[in-house]
Amino acid sequence: MTTDIAQNIADDGADAAETAETTETVTAIGAIDIESMVAPPSPTQLAPIPTPRAD
């Protein structure tokens, strides 16, 4: 009986650790995605600004 309880506690701890690791990974991936969406474009990505013509 005591062994079963100890095993259940160990299993719960392992599940919690796995959940925390998964959450950490998902959070890191989400942060990368958000960062790529809000980061300003590099100068090489910008289209040239047309020079106004003096007519």
Backbone torsions as a table, in degrees:
resi	resn	phi	psi	omega
1	MET	NA	-49.9	179.9
2	THR	-62.3	-37.6	178.6
3	THR	-64.1	-39.9	178.1
4	ASP	-63.1	-43.0	179.7
5	ILE	-63.6	-44.9	179.5
6	ALA	-62.5	-39.5	179.3
7	GLN	-66.1	-40.3	177.9
8	ASN	-63.3	-40.9	178.6
9	ILE	-64.8	-42.7	178.8
10	ALA	-63.7	-42.0	178.4
11	ASP	-63.0	-42.8	178.7
12	ASP	-62.2	-40.6	178.5
13	GLY	-63.9	-41.3	178.7
14	ALA	-65.6	-40.7	177.9
15	ASP	-63.3	-42.0	179.9
16	ALA	-64.8	-40.2	179.0
17	ALA	-65.4	-40.6	179.0
18	GLU	-65.5	-41.2	178.3
19	THR	-63.3	-42.6	179.5
20	ALA	-63.4	-41.0	179.4
21	GLU	-65.5	-41.8	178.6
22	THR	-63.7	-44.1	179.1
23	THR	-61.1	-42.0	179.4
24	GLU	-62.5	-42.3	179.9
25	THR	-65.5	-45.6	-179.9
26	VAL	-63.4	-39.7	178.5
27	THR	-63.6	-42.5	179.8
28	ALA	-64.4	-42.7	178.6
29	ILE	-64.2	-42.0	177.8
30	GLY	-61.5	-40.0	179.5
31	ALA	-65.1	-39.0	177.6
32	ILE	-64.0	-44.1	179.7
33	ASP	-61.9	-45.1	-179.3
34	ILE	-64.8	-43.2	-179.4
35	GLU	-61.1	-39.5	-179.3
36	SER	-70.4	-25.4	-179.9
37	MET	-80.0	-30.9	-174.5
38	VAL	-102.3	-9.4	-179.1
39	ALA	-68.8	137.7	178.4
40	PRO	-66.8	150.1	179.5
41	PRO	-68.4	150.5	176.6
42	SER	-73.9	159.3	-179.7
43	PRO	-56.3	-29.2	-179.8
44	THR	-74.3	-15.6	179.4
45	GLN	-91.0	-14.4	-176.7
46	LEU	-79.8	140.2	175.7
47	ALA	-75.6	145.7	178.8
48	PRO	-63.8	142.8	178.8
49	ILE	-86.0	124.1	-178.1
50	PRO	-66.3	141.2	178.2
51	THR	-82.3	129.1	179.2
52	PRO	-64.0	141.2	179.6
53	ARG	-87.5	138.8	177.4
54	ALA	-97.7	90.5	-179.1
55	ASP	-93.1	NA	NA
